[in-house]
């Protein structure tokens, strides 16, 4: 490996894709078990690498020099081999600073709460201090050494104005987690979550639901990678490079989620988009039938709608973890708030809004067997489709036109 990233587990890392977009060099991912770090670092068989969990502090004893910022933080995520001597840097500092600035948060004079105690927590503390925070409170599962417990945070520090999560809570594959309940934080102005997979964690979604500025860690990841590139090659990146790569990566990673009435052509549109973009098409109704081995009409007849909705949510909870796909949902998927929250963690929802005259009864959908059923469902659900969608697509009866419009908006 000449350039790359080391860590213990890297199957879902975005780093290789980001550095490939920067371009001009081969960048590899290398998983190193805890017992293998010593040999790797002593061999020095690389020109420059990034370092991720759990080695940001473990690599420090192997370095010949550490820049002042990384030394003050006590964590290194970038190492450059200069003629056999290893130089350590912390580009996470630049990445987190860039994310905070992108979100438009002002930390000067503010109280900042930082869940987590690892290398990223140290970075968050340093960034908050550099941006003029009045008070920084680190939260841990156990108190001591300047830390407070989560119970203490919820009882004594709900006046915090900024929260920067540096724990892996809510990170793939355990996407349902949330590091701290923010409902009692009445003064909260902004939330930063270093987790980038999923794109929007429950913590970020909870903050946005209250109208609070919030963002996950994808932009931070991109910005720190651009800074690492500058250290790798002793150069200055072109202006706007991080923003361009972030926009491209977000578009590629974000699922295109299709909602709409039964018989509105979601799957037909989805097939066109999947073929155009080279993505996988996931039809949640098909997955339900495949898993349980019986048609949807039989499920309704034998067990009722509640059981079908339970199965639907079970399937959605699994596909919501995947990124970069096209997801066609059942007509009633929008009826459960839980489904919408799951789908938006990695996805952008497009409602295919077809006029009622185009919607025809279908024998394989038990709630759309007749014209009367279709009209009733339309009246019941139309407002929900609109309110839960990120984009409403109105293209009359042309599936290709609908697909092209969705593709255009998704590139944004």
C-alpha positions in Angstrom: 0.0 0.0 0.0 1.4 3.4 -1.0 -1.5 5.6 0.0 -4.5 4.5 2.0 -6.4 4.1 5.2 -5.8 1.7 8.1 -8.3 0.6 10.7 -9.7 -2.5 12.4 -12.9 -2.7 10.4 -13.3 -0.9 7.1 -16.0 -2.7 5.0 -18.2 0.4 4.8 -15.6 3.2 4.7 -16.1 5.9 2.1 -12.5 7.0 2.2 -11.4 5.2 -0.9 -14.2 6.7 -3.0 -13.4 10.2 -1.7 -9.7 10.0 -2.5 -10.5 8.5 -5.9 -12.6 11.6 -6.6 -9.6 13.8 -5.6 -7.7 11.8 -8.2 -4.2 11.1 -9.4 -3.1 8.3 -7.0 -4.1 4.9 -5.9 -5.7 4.7 -2.4 -6.3 1.4 -0.6 -8.2 0.3 2.5 -6.3 -2.0 4.8 -7.8 -3.7 7.8 -5.3 -4.4 10.5 -6.2 -6.6 13.5 -5.1 -5.1 16.9 -2.2 -7.5 17.1 -0.9 -6.5 13.7 -0.4 -2.7 14.1 3.1 -3.0 15.6 4.5 -4.8 12.6 2.8 -2.5 10.1 4.1 0.6 11.7 7.6 -0.7 12.0 7.7 -1.7 8.4 6.8 1.8 7.3 5.8 0.3 3.9 3.7 3.3 2.8 4.1 6.9 1.6 1.1 8.4 3.4 -1.9 7.0 5.2 -5.1 7.9 7.0 -5.8 6.3 10.4 -9.2 5.5 11.8 -10.9 3.7 14.7 -9.3 2.3 16.9 -5.7 3.4 16.1 -5.8 7.3 16.2 -4.0 7.3 19.5 -2.2 3.9 19.2 0.0 5.1 16.3 1.5 8.0 18.2 4.5 6.1 19.8 5.7 5.1 16.3 5.9 8.7 15.0 9.1 10.7 14.7 7.3 14.1 14.7 3.7 15.3 15.4 2.5 18.7 14.4 1.4 21.0 17.2 -2.3 20.6 16.6 -2.3 16.8 16.6 -0.1 16.8 19.6 -2.4 19.1 21.5 -5.4 16.9 20.6 -3.6 13.7 21.4 -4.9 11.9 18.3 -3.4 11.4 14.8 -5.4 10.5 11.7 -2.9 11.3 9.0 0.7 10.0 8.7 3.3 11.0 6.0 6.5 9.0 5.5 9.2 11.4 4.6 12.4 9.5 3.9 11.7 6.9 6.6 10.6 9.4 9.2 6.9 9.4 10.1 5.1 12.7 10.6 1.7 12.8 12.2 -1.2 15.2 11.7 -4.9 15.6 12.6 -7.0 16.5 9.6 -10.2 15.7 11.6 -9.7 19.2 13.2 -10.0 20.8 9.7 -12.9 18.6 8.7 -15.0 19.3 11.8 -14.2 23.0 11.6 -15.3 23.0 8.0 -18.6 21.2 8.8 -19.4 23.6 11.6 -18.8 26.6 9.3 -20.8 25.0 6.5 -23.8 24.6 8.9 -23.5 28.2 9.9 -23.0 27.6 13.6 -21.3 30.1 15.9 -19.7 28.5 18.9 -18.3 31.7 20.4 -19.4 32.1 23.9 -21.6 28.9 23.8 -21.8 25.9 26.0 -20.9 22.7 24.0 -21.7 19.2 25.0 -19.5 16.4 23.6 -20.6 12.8 24.0 -17.7 10.4 23.6 -14.1 10.1 24.9 -12.1 8.8 22.0 -9.9 10.5 19.4 -12.7 12.3 17.7 -13.9 13.6 21.1 -10.5 15.1 21.6 -10.8 16.7 18.2 -14.2 18.1 19.0 -12.9 19.6 22.2 -10.0 21.3 20.4 -12.3 22.6 17.7 -14.8 24.0 20.2 -12.1 25.7 22.1 -10.5 27.1 19.0 -13.9 28.5 17.9 -14.4 30.3 21.2 -16.7 28.0 23.2 -17.4 29.3 26.7 -17.7 25.9 28.2 -17.1 22.3 26.9 -18.6 19.3 28.7 -17.4 15.9 27.7 -19.9 13.1 28.4 -19.0 9.5 29.1 -20.6 6.3 30.4 -18.5 6.8 33.6 -17.5 10.0 35.3 -14.0 11.2 36.2 -11.1 13.1 34.6 -13.2 16.0 33.6 -16.1 13.9 32.3 -19.7 13.7 33.3 -22.1 10.8 32.9 -25.1 10.8 30.6 -27.4 11.0 33.6 -25.5 14.1 34.8 -25.7 15.6 31.3 -29.4 15.2 31.2 -29.9 16.6 34.7 -27.2 19.4 34.9 -26.3 20.4 31.4 -29.5 20.7 29.4 -28.6 24.4 28.9 -26.0 23.3 26.3 -26.4 25.2 23.0 -24.3 22.9 20.8 -24.0 19.1 20.8 -21.1 17.4 19.0 -21.6 13.6 19.0 -18.3 11.7 18.7 -19.6 8.3 19.7 -20.4 5.5 17.2 -23.9 5.3 18.5 -26.3 5.2 15.6 -23.6 4.1 13.2 -24.1 1.3 10.6 -25.2 -1.4 11.2 -26.9 -0.4 14.5 -28.6 2.7 12.9 -31.4 2.8 15.4 -29.3 4.1 18.3 -29.1 7.7 19.5 -26.4 8.8 22.0 -28.5 11.2 24.0 -32.1 12.3 24.2 -32.2 16.0 23.1 -35.8 16.6 23.9 -35.0 18.4 27.2 -32.3 20.7 25.7 -34.4 23.9 25.4 -31.4 26.2 24.4 -30.1 23.9 21.7 -29.0 25.8 18.5 -27.0 23.1 16.6 -26.1 19.4 16.4 -23.1 17.9 14.8 -22.8 14.1 14.5 -19.5 12.7 13.4 -21.3 9.6 12.2 -21.6 9.6 8.4 -23.2 6.2 7.8 -26.2 6.5 7.8 -26.2 9.9 6.2 -28.8 11.2 8.7 -28.7 9.6 12.1 -31.6 9.6 14.5 -29.8 12.4 16.4 -29.6 14.6 13.4 -33.3 13.8 12.4 -34.5 14.6 15.9 -32.7 18.0 15.9 -34.0 18.9 12.4 -37.6 17.9 13.5 -37.3 20.7 16.0 -36.0 23.2 13.5 -32.4 23.0 14.9 -29.5 23.2 12.5 -28.0 19.7 12.3 -25.7 17.7 10.0 -24.0 14.3 9.9 -20.3 13.6 9.4 -20.1 13.2 5.6 -18.9 16.7 4.9 -16.4 16.4 7.7 -15.1 13.2 6.2 -14.7 14.8 2.8 -13.1 18.0 4.1 -10.6 16.1 6.2 -9.7 13.9 3.2 -9.0 16.9 1.1 -6.7 18.3 3.9 -5.0 14.9 4.1 -4.4 15.0 0.4 -2.6 18.4 0.9 -0.4 16.8 3.5 0.2 13.7 1.4 1.6 15.7 -1.5 2.6 19.0 0.2 0.2 20.9 -2.0 -2.9 23.1 -1.8 -6.2 21.8 -3.1 -8.2 23.7 -5.6 -10.9 26.0 -4.2 -14.3 24.3 -3.7 -12.9 20.8 -4.1 -14.5 19.6 -0.8 -17.9 21.0 -1.7 -17.8 19.4 -5.2 -16.9 16.0 -3.9 -19.5 16.2 -1.1 -22.3 17.0 -3.5 -21.3 14.1 -5.8 -20.9 11.6 -3.0 -24.1 12.6 -1.4 -26.0 12.1 -4.6 -24.4 8.7 -5.2 -24.9 7.4 -1.6 -28.4 8.7 -1.1 -31.2 6.3 -1.9 -33.9 7.3 -4.3 -37.1 6.4 -2.5 -40.3 6.3 -4.5 -43.7 6.7 -2.8 -47.2 7.0 -4.2 -50.6 5.4 -4.7 -51.0 1.7 -5.6 -50.8 1.4 -9.5 -49.0 4.8 -9.7 -46.1 3.1 -11.5 -43.4 3.4 -8.8 -41.7 0.2 -9.8 -41.8 1.0 -13.5 -40.2 4.4 -12.8 -37.8 2.8 -10.4 -36.6 0.3 -13.1 -35.9 3.1 -15.5 -33.9 5.1 -12.9 -32.0 2.0 -11.8 -31.0 1.2 -15.4 -30.0 4.8 -16.1 -27.9 5.1 -13.0 -26.6 1.6 -12.7 -28.3 1.1 -9.3 -30.0 -1.8 -7.7 -33.8 -1.6 -7.6 -35.4 -2.7 -4.3 -39.2 -3.3 -4.3 -40.3 -3.6 -0.6 -43.6 -5.4 -1.6 -41.6 -8.0 -3.5 -39.3 -8.5 -0.6 -42.2 -9.1 1.8 -43.7 -11.7 -0.6 -40.3 -13.4 -1.0 -39.5 -13.6 2.7 -42.9 -14.9 3.8 -43.8 -16.9 0.8 -47.3 -15.8 0.3 -49.1 -13.0 -1.7 -49.9 -9.8 -0.1 -53.7 -10.4 -0.6 -53.4 -13.6 1.4 -51.6 -11.8 4.2 -54.5 -9.3 4.5 -57.1 -12.1 4.3 -55.4 -14.3 6.9 -53.9 -11.9 9.3 -55.2 -8.4 8.6 -53.6 -5.1 7.7 -51.8 -4.7 11.0 -49.7 -7.8 10.4 -48.9 -6.7 6.9 -47.7 -3.3 8.2 -45.5 -5.0 10.8 -43.9 -7.1 8.0 -43.5 -4.0 5.9 -41.7 -2.1 8.6 -39.5 -5.1 9.3 -38.4 -5.1 5.6 -38.0 -1.3 5.5 -35.8 -1.3 8.6 -33.4 -3.6 6.7 -33.3 -1.9 3.3 -33.0 1.6 5.0 -29.4 0.6 6.0 -28.4 0.2 2.4 -27.2 3.2 0.4 -27.0 4.1 -3.3 -30.1 2.2 -4.4 -33.6 2.9 -5.8 -36.3 1.8 -3.4 -39.9 1.4 -4.5 -42.3 1.3 -1.6 -45.8 -0.1 -1.2 -48.7 2.4 -1.4 -49.3 2.4 2.3 -45.7 2.6 3.5 -46.1 6.3 4.3 -48.8 5.5 6.9 -46.2 4.7 9.6 -44.0 7.5 10.8 -41.4 4.9 11.7 -41.1 3.9 8.0 -40.5 7.5 6.9 -37.8 8.1 9.5 -36.0 4.9 8.4 -36.2 5.7 4.7 -34.9 9.2 5.2 -31.8 8.1 7.1 -30.1 7.2 3.8 -32.7 8.3 1.3 -34.5 11.1 -0.4 -38.2 10.6 -0.9 -39.9 11.3 -4.2 -43.7 11.1 -4.4 -45.0 10.2 -7.9 -48.1 12.3 -7.9 -50.3 10.9 -10.7 -53.8 12.2 -11.3 -56.6 9.9 -10.0 -57.8 9.2 -13.5 -54.6 7.3 -14.2 -54.9 5.0 -11.2 -56.5 1.7 -12.0 -57.7 -1.1 -9.7 -55.2 -3.9 -9.3 -55.9 -7.5 -8.2 -52.7 -7.9 -6.2 -53.3 -4.9 -3.9 -56.0 -5.7 -1.4 -56.7 -2.0 -0.6 -57.0 -1.1 -4.3 -59.3 -3.8 -5.7 -62.0 -1.4 -7.1 -62.4 2.1 -8.4 -64.1 3.0 -5.1 -61.1 1.6 -3.1 -58.7 3.7 -5.2 -60.7 6.9 -4.7 -60.9 6.3 -1.0 -57.2 5.6 -0.6 -56.4 8.7 -2.7 -58.5 10.9 -0.4 -57.1 9.3 2.8 -53.4 9.4 1.8 -52.8 12.3 -0.6 -51.9 14.8 2.1 -49.5 12.2 3.8 -47.7 11.6 0.5 -47.1 15.3 0.0 -46.1 16.0 3.6 -43.6 13.1 3.9 -41.9 13.7 0.5 -38.8 15.6 -0.1 -39.9 16.1 -3.7 -43.3 15.9 -5.5 -43.0 14.7 -9.1 -45.9 15.6 -11.3 -45.3 14.3 -14.9 -48.8 13.1 -16.0 -48.6 9.5 -17.3 -45.1 9.4 -18.7 -42.9 7.0 -16.7 -39.7 8.0 -18.5 -40.4 11.7 -18.0 -40.9 11.0 -14.3 -37.7 9.1 -14.1 -35.7 11.8 -15.9 -37.1 14.5 -13.6 -36.2 12.5 -10.5 -32.7 11.9 -11.8 -32.3 15.6 -12.6 -33.5 16.7 -9.1 -31.3 14.0 -7.4 -28.2 15.4 -9.0 -28.9 18.9 -7.5 
